[in-house]
Amino acid sequence: AQKITQTQPGMFVQEKEAVTLDCTYDTSDQSYGLFWYKQPSSGEMIFLIYQGSYDEQNATEGRYSLNFQKARKSANLVISASQLGDSAMYFCAMRGTSGSRLTFGEGTQLTVNP
Amino acid sequence: NAGVTQTPKFRILKIGQSMTLQCTQDMNHNYMYWYRQDPGMGLKLIYYSVGAGITDKGEVPNGYNVSRSTTEDFPLRLELAAPSQTSVYFCASTWTGDLDEQYFGPGTRLTVT
């Protein structure tokens, strides 16, 4: 079974500062993928970034980077230079080779203050 | 590109009524999924399909049925709606079952009263 844990129900950050959203996972699969999605108040799910378990480099996509620590089973999302439009719910998810489904965490509500 | 489309966007049902949520993707994806998201929670998998004619249960399948007669369409059927099925329903698709991104539809907000 796979499990994703996001321990921060809510986070606040000042505009232009960086913020880290935590995600830990548990799986018995040797090969797996970790994903972050953003859900703004409008409700759609927006894919942000992906990290494969065998990728040696941390994934980066623009202002988003994934701090992947395999031994600690953590996949934290780092958002640099926060913008007001970053205010949203953020979900960490994983997908293993034992099934094609995504397992989601409970999410972190990020609020960016001006 | 339309991507993944869902209809309707909103629906209110009375207890005991039935309805079908429609999902269509135009990316020729093999894998399709239905999730539900309860208020303040993450997404939970209801059913998924790895190709036309093949479906399987997810975490929370009770009260739902699906079919996959074509690659493009993956409708979700609610029989005898209950208040516990009040939720936002997302359809998603992906090309393979490997470690690639899932594309989500805009969601259907369903209220059962």
gemmi code that builds the backbone of each chain (N, CA, C; Angstrom):
import gemmi

chains = {
    "A": [
        ("ALA", (0.848, -1.194, 0.000), (0.000, 0.000, 0.000), (0.887, 1.249, 0.000)),
        ("GLN", (0.371, 2.279, -0.603), (1.105, 3.535, -0.659), (0.435, 4.560, 0.226)),
        ("LYS", (1.252, 5.430, 0.798), (0.697, 6.470, 1.662), (1.486, 7.748, 1.474)),
        ("ILE", (0.753, 8.852, 1.401), (1.357, 10.180, 1.313), (0.926, 10.973, 2.536)),
        ("THR", (1.874, 11.639, 3.167), (1.560, 12.443, 4.341), (2.007, 13.884, 4.118)),
        ("GLN", (1.069, 14.791, 4.251), (1.382, 16.224, 4.229), (0.987, 16.763, 5.591)),
        ("THR", (1.960, 17.170, 6.377), (1.717, 17.492, 7.780), (1.333, 18.946, 8.006)),
        ("GLN", (1.363, 19.761, 6.966), (1.064, 21.191, 7.120), (-0.300, 21.488, 6.510)),
        ("PRO", (-1.350, 21.590, 7.324), (-2.658, 21.912, 6.746), (-2.669, 23.291, 6.094)),
        ("GLY", (-1.921, 24.234, 6.699), (-1.880, 25.582, 6.162), (-0.494, 26.178, 6.317)),
        ("MET", (-0.108, 26.988, 5.321), (1.176, 27.682, 5.378), (0.976, 29.115, 4.892)),
        ("PHE", (1.754, 30.019, 5.480), (1.710, 31.415, 5.074), (3.116, 31.848, 4.658)),
        ("VAL", (3.181, 32.690, 3.632), (4.479, 33.192, 3.182), (4.281, 34.616, 2.664)),
        ("GLN", (5.309, 35.417, 2.829), (5.280, 36.777, 2.285), (5.623, 36.728, 0.800)),
        ("GLU", (4.988, 37.596, 0.058), (5.286, 37.720, -1.366), (6.784, 37.894, -1.563)),
        ("LYS", (7.316, 37.218, -2.597), (8.725, 37.269, -3.010), (9.632, 36.383, -2.158)),
        ("GLU", (9.112, 35.800, -1.087), (9.930, 34.887, -0.312), (9.751, 33.460, -0.822)),
        ("ALA", (10.658, 32.570, -0.394), (10.554, 31.155, -0.745), (9.780, 30.417, 0.343)),
        ("VAL", (9.150, 29.308, -0.054), (8.397, 28.489, 0.907), (8.598, 27.026, 0.553)),
        ("THR", (8.639, 26.198, 1.583), (8.768, 24.744, 1.399), (7.529, 24.057, 1.930)),
        ("LEU", (6.922, 23.238, 1.087), (5.763, 22.439, 1.474), (6.223, 20.997, 1.628)),
        ("ASP", (5.916, 20.421, 2.792), (6.457, 19.104, 3.123), (5.594, 17.962, 2.587)),
        ("CYS", (6.272, 16.891, 2.236), (5.585, 15.674, 1.788), (6.467, 14.483, 2.123)),
        ("THR", (5.924, 13.529, 2.844), (6.617, 12.258, 3.050), (5.747, 11.148, 2.494)),
        ("TYR", (6.383, 10.068, 2.129), (5.661, 8.988, 1.479), (6.114, 7.642, 2.004)),
        ("ASP", (5.290, 6.660, 1.754), (5.630, 5.295, 2.140), (5.194, 4.368, 1.018)),
        ("THR", (6.075, 3.516, 0.584), (5.757, 2.558, -0.462), (6.733, 1.401, -0.401)),
        ("SER", (6.302, 0.255, -0.892), (7.200, -0.891, -0.993), (7.697, -1.060, -2.429)),
        ("ASP", (7.228, -0.209, -3.343), (7.683, -0.288, -4.729), (9.120, 0.201, -4.836)),
        ("GLN", (9.872, -0.434, -5.738), (11.244, 0.008, -5.973), (11.281, 1.195, -6.923)),
        ("SER", (10.306, 1.239, -7.813), (10.244, 2.308, -8.792), (8.918, 3.045, -8.624)),
        ("TYR", (8.992, 4.352, -8.527), (7.764, 5.115, -8.299), (7.996, 6.544, -8.757)),
        ("GLY", (6.901, 7.283, -8.864), (6.976, 8.681, -9.246), (6.272, 9.536, -8.222)),
        ("LEU", (6.782, 10.729, -8.040), (6.192, 11.677, -7.096), (5.764, 12.921, -7.857)),
        ("PHE", (4.597, 13.404, -7.542), (3.989, 14.512, -8.281), (3.529, 15.583, -7.300)),
        ("TRP", (3.526, 16.805, -7.775), (2.865, 17.891, -7.055), (1.841, 18.537, -7.986)),
        ("TYR", (0.652, 18.756, -7.406), (-0.416, 19.435, -8.117), (-0.841, 20.662, -7.329)),
        ("LYS", (-1.278, 21.678, -8.063), (-1.820, 22.903, -7.461), (-3.308, 22.952, -7.756)),
        ("GLN", (-4.089, 23.287, -6.729), (-5.529, 23.440, -6.923), (-5.939, 24.834, -6.441)),
        ("PRO", (-6.110, 25.777, -7.353), (-6.566, 27.110, -6.939), (-8.027, 27.065, -6.518)),
        ("SER", (-8.529, 28.191, -6.078), (-9.910, 28.235, -5.573), (-10.927, 27.915, -6.671)),
        ("SER", (-10.533, 28.049, -7.916), (-11.428, 27.704, -9.026), (-11.628, 26.197, -9.152)),
        ("GLY", (-10.767, 25.408, -8.520), (-11.015, 23.972, -8.408), (-10.254, 23.054, -9.327)),
        ("GLU", (-9.655, 23.570, -10.402), (-8.983, 22.631, -11.312), (-7.673, 22.134, -10.718)),
        ("MET", (-7.224, 20.998, -11.183), (-5.961, 20.390, -10.746), (-4.895, 20.717, -11.792)),
        ("ILE", (-3.845, 21.376, -11.346), (-2.784, 21.817, -12.249), (-1.500, 21.086, -11.889)),
        ("PHE", (-0.960, 20.346, -12.842), (0.284, 19.622, -12.620), (1.450, 20.609, -12.525)),
        ("LEU", (2.317, 20.420, -11.517), (3.443, 21.323, -11.327), (4.777, 20.678, -11.664)),
        ("ILE", (5.028, 19.494, -11.079), (6.375, 18.956, -11.158), (6.339, 17.463, -10.856)),
        ("TYR", (7.306, 16.755, -11.412), (7.408, 15.301, -11.276), (8.851, 14.901, -10.941)),
        ("GLN", (8.962, 13.896, -10.057), (10.279, 13.339, -9.709), (10.201, 11.826, -9.770)),
        ("GLY", (11.050, 11.206, -10.546), (11.119, 9.751, -10.572), (12.043, 9.248, -9.488)),
        ("SER", (11.763, 8.059, -8.990), (12.541, 7.547, -7.864), (13.989, 7.263, -8.223)),
        ("TYR", (14.262, 7.063, -9.500), (15.639, 6.792, -9.909), (16.351, 8.023, -10.449)),
        ("ASP", (15.649, 9.152, -10.450), (16.284, 10.392, -10.918), (17.290, 10.854, -9.876)),
        ("GLU", (18.500, 11.096, -10.299), (19.534, 11.513, -9.358), (19.476, 13.005, -9.073)),
        ("GLN", (18.995, 13.755, -10.049), (18.887, 15.200, -9.863), (17.501, 15.554, -9.350)),
        ("ASN", (17.445, 16.560, -8.504), (16.146, 17.074, -8.096), (15.462, 17.763, -9.267)),
        ("ALA", (14.156, 17.530, -9.404), (13.413, 18.132, -10.507), (13.223, 19.629, -10.271)),
        ("THR", (13.253, 20.387, -11.372), (12.955, 21.822, -11.307), (12.080, 22.190, -12.491)),
        ("GLU", (11.145, 23.105, -12.224), (10.275, 23.634, -13.282), (10.024, 25.096, -12.949)),
        ("GLY", (10.813, 25.970, -13.561), (10.631, 27.383, -13.285), (10.883, 27.701, -11.822)),
        ("ARG", (9.881, 28.264, -11.148), (10.042, 28.617, -9.731), (9.812, 27.443, -8.796)),
        ("TYR", (9.459, 26.298, -9.347), (9.192, 25.118, -8.523), (10.392, 24.174, -8.565)),
        ("SER", (10.745, 23.665, -7.416), (11.746, 22.604, -7.365), (11.299, 21.577, -6.335)),
        ("LEU", (11.757, 20.363, -6.542), (11.366, 19.278, -5.660), (12.618, 18.824, -4.926)),
        ("ASN", (12.596, 18.909, -3.622), (13.717, 18.486, -2.789), (13.483, 17.023, -2.425)),
        ("PHE", (14.108, 16.144, -3.198), (13.870, 14.699, -3.082), (14.974, 14.082, -2.227)),
        ("GLN", (14.560, 13.501, -1.101), (15.495, 12.790, -0.217), (14.985, 11.370, -0.062)),
        ("LYS", (15.544, 10.485, -0.877), (15.003, 9.135, -0.993), (15.124, 8.359, 0.314)),
        ("ALA", (16.253, 8.501, 0.984), (16.455, 7.742, 2.220), (15.464, 8.165, 3.296)),
        ("ARG", (15.089, 9.420, 3.281), (14.113, 9.924, 4.256), (12.682, 9.789, 3.748)),
        ("LYS", (12.528, 9.342, 2.507), (11.206, 9.224, 1.871), (10.460, 10.558, 1.946)),
        ("SER", (11.157, 11.590, 1.508), (10.502, 12.896, 1.478), (10.651, 13.521, 0.103)),
        ("ALA", (9.655, 14.317, -0.256), (9.612, 14.955, -1.580), (8.996, 16.333, -1.414)),
        ("ASN", (9.735, 17.219, -0.805), (9.207, 18.541, -0.483), (9.208, 19.458, -1.699)),
        ("LEU", (8.183, 20.254, -1.823), (8.076, 21.235, -2.906), (8.604, 22.570, -2.409)),
        ("VAL", (9.500, 23.160, -3.175), (10.020, 24.482, -2.862), (9.531, 25.449, -3.931)),
        ("ILE", (8.871, 26.504, -3.482), (8.433, 27.563, -4.400), (9.289, 28.789, -4.100)),
        ("SER", (10.009, 29.255, -5.079), (10.858, 30.430, -4.879), (10.105, 31.683, -5.321)),
        ("ALA", (10.478, 32.814, -4.740), (9.899, 34.110, -5.138), (8.378, 34.031, -5.233)),
        ("SER", (7.731, 33.732, -4.117), (6.277, 33.519, -4.099), (5.529, 34.709, -4.683)),
        ("GLN", (4.445, 34.377, -5.366), (3.575, 35.397, -5.947), (2.178, 35.239, -5.378)),
        ("LEU", (1.390, 36.310, -5.444), (0.029, 36.241, -4.899), (-0.769, 35.122, -5.563)),
        ("GLY", (-0.514, 34.887, -6.833), (-1.216, 33.838, -7.566), (-0.843, 32.431, -7.143)),
        ("ASP", (0.167, 32.299, -6.290), (0.538, 30.981, -5.775), (-0.386, 30.528, -4.654)),
        ("SER", (-1.216, 31.427, -4.148), (-2.163, 31.050, -3.094), (-3.108, 29.990, -3.639)),
        ("ALA", (-3.088, 28.824, -3.024), (-3.859, 27.677, -3.523), (-3.646, 26.510, -2.572)),
        ("MET", (-4.359, 25.435, -2.851), (-4.108, 24.154, -2.175), (-3.090, 23.388, -3.012)),
        ("TYR", (-2.138, 22.759, -2.325), (-1.100, 21.997, -3.009), (-1.157, 20.542, -2.546)),
        ("PHE", (-1.166, 19.648, -3.523), (-1.245, 18.221, -3.221), (0.006, 17.512, -3.706)),
        ("CYS", (0.523, 16.671, -2.832), (1.584, 15.745, -3.178), (0.924, 14.409, -3.522)),
        ("ALA", (1.458, 13.723, -4.521), (0.876, 12.446, -4.931), (1.983, 11.512, -5.381)),
        ("MET", (1.711, 10.219, -5.313), (2.679, 9.280, -5.825), (2.007, 8.188, -6.629)),
        ("ARG", (2.808, 7.596, -7.478), (2.338, 6.524, -8.339), (3.437, 5.481, -8.371)),
        ("GLY", (3.064, 4.227, -8.086), (4.044, 3.175, -8.081), (3.844, 2.231, -9.235)),
        ("THR", (4.658, 1.225, -9.299), (4.574, 0.280, -10.407), (3.574, -0.826, -10.128)),
        ("SER", (3.095, -0.922, -8.882), (2.144, -1.980, -8.555), (0.724, -1.592, -8.916)),
        ("GLY", (0.547, -0.466, -9.439), (-0.767, -0.013, -9.906), (-0.602, 1.310, -10.602)),
        ("SER", (-1.550, 1.677, -11.426), (-1.371, 2.904, -12.174), (-2.008, 4.104, -11.487)),
        ("ARG", (-2.602, 3.894, -10.346), (-3.344, 4.981, -9.705), (-2.413, 5.937, -8.997)),
        ("LEU", (-2.888, 7.158, -8.823), (-2.212, 8.147, -7.996), (-2.786, 8.083, -6.589)),
        ("THR", (-1.903, 8.124, -5.604), (-2.318, 8.258, -4.219), (-1.999, 9.676, -3.775)),
        ("PHE", (-2.994, 10.377, -3.255), (-2.838, 11.778, -2.886), (-2.698, 11.957, -1.385)),
        ("GLY", (-1.970, 13.011, -1.008), (-1.988, 13.473, 0.370), (-3.213, 14.334, 0.611)),
        ("GLU", (-3.321, 14.839, 1.843), (-4.500, 15.623, 2.217), (-4.382, 17.083, 1.797)),
        ("GLY", (-3.204, 17.500, 1.393), (-3.047, 18.845, 0.877), (-2.553, 19.850, 1.892)),
        ("THR", (-1.949, 20.927, 1.385), (-1.516, 22.066, 2.189), (-2.077, 23.327, 1.545)),
        ("GLN", (-2.776, 24.115, 2.336), (-3.327, 25.384, 1.844), (-2.262, 26.465, 2.020)),
        ("LEU", (-1.770, 26.991, 0.911), (-0.749, 28.050, 0.946), (-1.407, 29.396, 0.723)),
        ("THR", (-1.069, 30.320, 1.594), (-1.529, 31.703, 1.442), (-0.313, 32.607, 1.302)),
        ("VAL", (-0.283, 33.391, 0.224), (0.802, 34.332, 0.001), (0.298, 35.725, 0.367)),
        ("ASN", (0.974, 36.347, 1.315), (0.573, 37.677, 1.789), (1.354, 38.773, 1.080)),
        ("PRO", (0.679, 39.869, 0.758), (1.379, 40.977, 0.060), (2.296, 41.745, 1.002)),
    ],
    "B": [
        ("ASN", (-6.672, 22.212, -28.214), (-6.842, 20.879, -27.634), (-7.831, 20.912, -26.484)),
        ("ALA", (-8.841, 20.017, -26.525), (-9.823, 20.003, -25.459), (-9.258, 19.314, -24.221)),
        ("GLY", (-8.425, 18.295, -24.390), (-7.881, 17.577, -23.239), (-8.925, 16.649, -22.650)),
        ("VAL", (-9.177, 16.804, -21.351), (-10.186, 16.013, -20.648), (-11.378, 16.924, -20.365)),
        ("THR", (-12.537, 16.533, -20.840), (-13.738, 17.324, -20.605), (-14.723, 16.532, -19.760)),
        ("GLN", (-15.439, 17.244, -18.902), (-16.432, 16.633, -18.034), (-17.738, 17.416, -18.114)),
        ("THR", (-18.824, 16.688, -18.112), (-20.135, 17.320, -18.019), (-21.010, 16.509, -17.070)),
        ("PRO", (-21.901, 17.157, -16.306), (-22.049, 18.612, -16.214), (-21.007, 19.211, -15.286)),
        ("LYS", (-20.989, 20.512, -15.157), (-20.092, 21.184, -14.202), (-20.688, 21.148, -12.796)),
        ("PHE", (-21.978, 21.279, -12.714), (-22.668, 21.285, -11.433), (-23.940, 20.450, -11.561)),
        ("ARG", (-24.337, 19.830, -10.435), (-25.597, 19.098, -10.462), (-26.090, 18.943, -9.030)),
        ("ILE", (-27.396, 19.092, -8.872), (-28.026, 18.805, -7.593), (-28.970, 17.627, -7.801)),
        ("LEU", (-28.813, 16.611, -6.981), (-29.650, 15.408, -7.063), (-30.439, 15.248, -5.784)),
        ("LYS", (-31.606, 14.647, -5.906), (-32.334, 14.254, -4.710), (-31.902, 12.843, -4.326)),
        ("ILE", (-32.029, 12.549, -3.043), (-31.690, 11.209, -2.552), (-32.477, 10.164, -3.344)),
        ("GLY", (-31.768, 9.136, -3.782), (-32.396, 8.053, -4.523), (-32.392, 8.214, -6.028)),
        ("GLN", (-32.082, 9.426, -6.513), (-32.015, 9.620, -7.957), (-30.715, 9.023, -8.499)),
        ("SER", (-30.686, 8.870, -9.809), (-29.494, 8.348, -10.479), (-29.028, 9.360, -11.520)),
        ("MET", (-27.742, 9.280, -11.858), (-27.238, 10.134, -12.922), (-25.916, 9.569, -13.435)),
        ("THR", (-25.528, 10.070, -14.591), (-24.250, 9.690, -15.189), (-23.398, 10.935, -15.370)),
        ("LEU", (-22.177, 10.869, -14.857), (-21.192, 11.917, -15.096), (-20.379, 11.514, -16.325)),
        ("GLN", (-20.290, 12.452, -17.260), (-19.603, 12.143, -18.512), (-18.150, 12.609, -18.457)),
        ("CYS", (-17.278, 11.825, -19.068), (-15.863, 12.183, -19.184), (-15.372, 11.758, -20.564)),
        ("THR", (-14.727, 12.672, -21.256), (-14.179, 12.397, -22.589), (-12.786, 12.988, -22.688)),
        ("GLN", (-11.868, 12.213, -23.286), (-10.526, 12.755, -23.543), (-10.184, 12.549, -25.017)),
        ("ASP", (-9.463, 13.520, -25.563), (-9.143, 13.483, -26.991), (-7.645, 13.288, -27.224)),
        ("MET", (-6.959, 12.723, -26.240), (-5.510, 12.553, -26.336), (-5.123, 11.107, -26.639)),
        ("ASN", (-6.112, 10.271, -26.891), (-5.888, 8.853, -27.182), (-5.178, 8.143, -26.019)),
        ("HIS", (-5.497, 8.588, -24.811), (-4.902, 7.972, -23.635), (-5.551, 6.634, -23.341)),
        ("ASN", (-4.725, 5.682, -22.925), (-5.266, 4.361, -22.592), (-5.903, 4.342, -21.206)),
        ("TYR", (-5.261, 5.044, -20.256), (-5.685, 4.968, -18.866), (-6.606, 6.127, -18.513)),
        ("MET", (-7.705, 5.802, -17.859), (-8.619, 6.840, -17.382), (-9.036, 6.528, -15.953)),
        ("TYR", (-9.368, 7.582, -15.214), (-9.611, 7.463, -13.773), (-10.782, 8.355, -13.367)),
        ("TRP", (-11.459, 7.923, -12.312), (-12.416, 8.771, -11.631), (-11.994, 8.911, -10.173)),
        ("TYR", (-11.919, 10.178, -9.731), (-11.616, 10.478, -8.344), (-12.765, 11.283, -7.763)),
        ("ARG", (-12.887, 11.238, -6.446), (-13.762, 12.155, -5.746), (-12.950, 12.925, -4.721)),
        ("GLN", (-13.353, 14.169, -4.534), (-12.674, 15.025, -3.558), (-13.724, 15.616, -2.633)),
        ("ASP", (-13.685, 15.181, -1.389), (-14.584, 15.724, -0.383), (-14.004, 17.029, 0.144)),
        ("PRO", (-14.821, 17.903, 0.706), (-14.340, 19.229, 1.130), (-13.126, 19.160, 2.039)),
        ("GLY", (-12.084, 19.916, 1.690), (-10.885, 19.994, 2.516), (-10.013, 18.754, 2.495)),
        ("MET", (-10.280, 17.848, 1.567), (-9.553, 16.574, 1.545), (-8.826, 16.383, 0.225)),
        ("GLY", (-7.986, 15.351, 0.207), (-7.337, 14.967, -1.040), (-8.274, 14.141, -1.907)),
        ("LEU", (-7.756, 13.705, -3.039), (-8.566, 12.932, -3.982), (-8.489, 11.446, -3.668)),
        ("LYS", (-9.613, 10.780, -3.824), (-9.661, 9.338, -3.632), (-10.142, 8.682, -4.922)),
        ("LEU", (-9.515, 7.573, -5.278), (-9.819, 6.896, -6.532), (-11.079, 6.062, -6.409)),
        ("ILE", (-11.998, 6.243, -7.358), (-13.249, 5.488, -7.351), (-13.117, 4.256, -8.253)),
        ("TYR", (-12.830, 4.488, -9.517), (-12.637, 3.443, -10.518), (-11.565, 3.907, -11.493)),
        ("TYR", (-10.983, 2.932, -12.178), (-10.079, 3.278, -13.246), (-10.178, 2.253, -14.373)),
        ("SER", (-9.590, 2.619, -15.503), (-9.648, 1.752, -16.677), (-8.305, 1.813, -17.394)),
        ("VAL", (-7.808, 0.653, -17.805), (-6.514, 0.617, -18.490), (-6.682, 0.513, -19.998)),
        ("GLY", (-7.913, 0.493, -20.444), (-8.185, 0.452, -21.876), (-9.641, 0.137, -22.102)),
        ("ALA", (-10.080, 0.284, -23.342), (-11.479, 0.020, -23.673), (-11.851, -1.404, -23.258)),
        ("GLY", (-12.976, -1.528, -22.571), (-13.481, -2.822, -22.150), (-12.924, -3.340, -20.836)),
        ("ILE", (-12.000, -2.577, -20.219), (-11.356, -3.032, -18.981), (-11.522, -1.960, -17.903)),
        ("THR", (-12.140, -2.334, -16.786), (-12.281, -1.404, -15.664), (-11.937, -2.133, -14.369)),
        ("ASP", (-11.601, -1.340, -13.355), (-11.269, -1.939, -12.062), (-11.592, -0.961, -10.952)),
        ("LYS", (-11.821, -1.512, -9.755), (-12.204, -0.691, -8.617), (-10.994, 0.010, -8.026)),
        ("GLY", (-11.278, 1.200, -7.476), (-10.273, 1.917, -6.713), (-10.550, 1.783, -5.227)),
        ("GLU", (-10.263, 2.853, -4.484), (-10.416, 2.819, -3.034), (-11.869, 2.879, -2.580)),
        ("VAL", (-12.712, 3.652, -3.303), (-14.059, 3.949, -2.822), (-15.096, 3.686, -3.914)),
        ("PRO", (-15.263, 2.445, -4.367), (-16.142, 2.171, -5.508), (-17.629, 2.028, -5.175)),
        ("ASN", (-17.963, 1.856, -3.891), (-19.354, 1.537, -3.541), (-20.301, 2.666, -3.924)),
        ("GLY", (-21.378, 2.291, -4.609), (-22.385, 3.260, -5.029), (-22.168, 3.801, -6.421)),
        ("TYR", (-21.120, 3.300, -7.089), (-20.771, 3.786, -8.428), (-20.587, 2.612, -9.378)),
        ("ASN", (-20.774, 2.933, -10.667), (-20.436, 1.981, -11.722), (-19.810, 2.734, -12.877)),
        ("VAL", (-18.982, 2.018, -13.638), (-18.348, 2.633, -14.809), (-18.424, 1.658, -15.979)),
        ("SER", (-18.172, 2.227, -17.143), (-18.027, 1.423, -18.352), (-16.999, 2.108, -19.239)),
        ("ARG", (-16.390, 1.350, -20.120), (-15.401, 1.932, -21.045), (-15.548, 1.222, -22.380)),
        ("SER", (-16.503, 1.704, -23.156), (-16.759, 1.066, -24.453), (-15.851, 1.633, -25.541)),
        ("THR", (-15.312, 2.836, -25.335), (-14.400, 3.434, -26.313), (-13.175, 3.967, -25.574)),
        ("THR", (-12.119, 4.239, -26.312), (-10.928, 4.824, -25.700), (-11.223, 6.204, -25.131)),
        ("GLU", (-12.103, 6.957, -25.811), (-12.314, 8.359, -25.459), (-13.185, 8.571, -24.224)),
        ("ASP", (-14.162, 7.697, -24.003), (-15.201, 7.975, -23.015), (-15.129, 7.047, -21.800)),
        ("PHE", (-15.390, 7.639, -20.647), (-15.349, 6.856, -19.401), (-16.411, 7.413, -18.461)),
        ("PRO", (-17.682, 7.093, -18.681), (-18.751, 7.636, -17.840), (-18.810, 6.969, -16.470)),
        ("LEU", (-19.221, 7.765, -15.489), (-19.392, 7.286, -14.110), (-20.866, 7.352, -13.767)),
        ("ARG", (-21.421, 6.236, -13.344), (-22.843, 6.147, -13.047), (-23.057, 6.097, -11.542)),
        ("LEU", (-23.938, 6.971, -11.061), (-24.365, 6.933, -9.657), (-25.782, 6.366, -9.616)),
        ("GLU", (-25.945, 5.290, -8.886), (-27.262, 4.709, -8.709), (-27.726, 5.006, -7.283)),
        ("LEU", (-28.972, 5.399, -7.132), (-29.538, 5.634, -5.795), (-28.657, 6.594, -4.993)),
        ("ALA", (-28.586, 7.822, -5.451), (-27.696, 8.812, -4.846), (-27.984, 8.972, -3.350)),
        ("ALA", (-26.892, 9.159, -2.595), (-26.964, 9.361, -1.152), (-26.203, 10.643, -0.789)),
        ("PRO", (-26.560, 11.276, 0.340), (-25.851, 12.502, 0.739), (-24.340, 12.313, 0.850)),
        ("SER", (-23.908, 11.100, 1.176), (-22.464, 10.832, 1.297), (-21.737, 10.947, -0.040)),
        ("GLN", (-22.487, 11.014, -1.134), (-21.861, 11.142, -2.448), (-21.734, 12.605, -2.878)),
        ("THR", (-22.119, 13.514, -2.006), (-21.872, 14.928, -2.256), (-20.374, 15.143, -2.271)),
        ("SER", (-19.869, 15.630, -3.394), (-18.423, 15.718, -3.567), (-18.125, 16.414, -4.890)),
        ("VAL", (-16.858, 16.644, -5.137), (-16.411, 17.084, -6.464), (-15.752, 15.877, -7.135)),
        ("TYR", (-16.175, 15.607, -8.347), (-15.691, 14.436, -9.077), (-14.758, 14.872, -10.204)),
        ("PHE", (-13.591, 14.265, -10.213), (-12.593, 14.556, -11.245), (-12.346, 13.314, -12.084)),
        ("CYS", (-12.317, 13.528, -13.371), (-11.887, 12.505, -14.306), (-10.456, 12.849, -14.726)),
        ("ALA", (-9.639, 11.831, -14.953), (-8.257, 12.064, -15.371), (-7.854, 11.004, -16.379)),
        ("SER", (-6.815, 11.300, -17.129), (-6.322, 10.305, -18.086), (-4.809, 10.405, -18.200)),
        ("THR", (-4.224, 9.314, -18.663), (-2.789, 9.295, -18.897), (-2.480, 8.295, -20.003)),
        ("TRP", (-1.329, 8.486, -20.639), (-1.013, 7.675, -21.820), (-0.743, 6.220, -21.428)),
        ("THR", (0.099, 6.033, -20.413), (0.438, 4.668, -20.000), (0.261, 4.542, -18.504)),
        ("GLY", (0.468, 3.372, -17.999), (0.425, 3.163, -16.554), (1.763, 3.413, -15.914)),
        ("ASP", (2.707, 3.940, -16.689), (4.028, 4.226, -16.142), (4.018, 5.561, -15.418)),
        ("LEU", (5.179, 6.060, -15.168), (5.306, 7.175, -14.239), (5.173, 8.512, -14.967)),
        ("ASP", (4.035, 8.711, -15.614), (3.821, 9.970, -16.316), (2.624, 10.713, -15.727)),
        ("GLU", (2.542, 11.958, -16.095), (1.557, 12.865, -15.534), (0.136, 12.452, -15.878)),
        ("GLN", (-0.786, 12.651, -14.931), (-2.203, 12.494, -15.199), (-2.790, 13.856, -15.536)),
        ("TYR", (-3.604, 13.882, -16.585), (-4.287, 15.108, -16.992), (-5.703, 15.073, -16.419)),
        ("PHE", (-6.074, 16.145, -15.760), (-7.364, 16.191, -15.084), (-8.379, 17.019, -15.852)),
        ("GLY", (-9.636, 16.608, -15.765), (-10.730, 17.430, -16.222), (-11.044, 18.504, -15.197)),
        ("PRO", (-11.983, 19.406, -15.520), (-12.280, 20.535, -14.639), (-13.110, 20.176, -13.412)),
        ("GLY", (-13.669, 18.981, -13.377), (-14.444, 18.561, -12.222), (-15.941, 18.771, -12.380)),
        ("THR", (-16.702, 17.954, -11.659), (-18.162, 18.087, -11.552), (-18.491, 18.210, -10.076)),
        ("ARG", (-19.179, 19.300, -9.716), (-19.575, 19.493, -8.317), (-20.980, 18.945, -8.152)),
        ("LEU", (-21.101, 17.885, -7.340), (-22.374, 17.210, -7.147), (-22.845, 17.382, -5.715)),
        ("THR", (-24.109, 17.765, -5.575), (-24.741, 17.866, -4.259), (-25.953, 16.947, -4.241)),
        ("VAL", (-26.035, 16.119, -3.215), (-27.176, 15.221, -3.044), (-27.924, 15.656, -1.794)),
        ("THR", (-29.203, 16.031, -1.966), (-29.984, 16.519, -0.815), (-31.256, 15.712, -0.624)),
    ],
}
model = gemmi.Model(1)
for chain_id, residues in chains.items():
    chain = gemmi.Chain(chain_id)
    for i, (resn, *xyz) in enumerate(residues, 1):
        res = gemmi.Residue()
        res.name, res.seqid = resn, gemmi.SeqId(i, " ")
        for name, pos in zip(("N", "CA", "C"), xyz):
            atom = gemmi.Atom()
            atom.name, atom.element = name, gemmi.Element(name[0])
            atom.pos, atom.b_iso = gemmi.Position(*pos), 0.0
            res.add_atom(atom)
        chain.add_residue(res)
    model.add_chain(chain)
structure = gemmi.Structure()
structure.add_model(model)
structure.setup_entities()
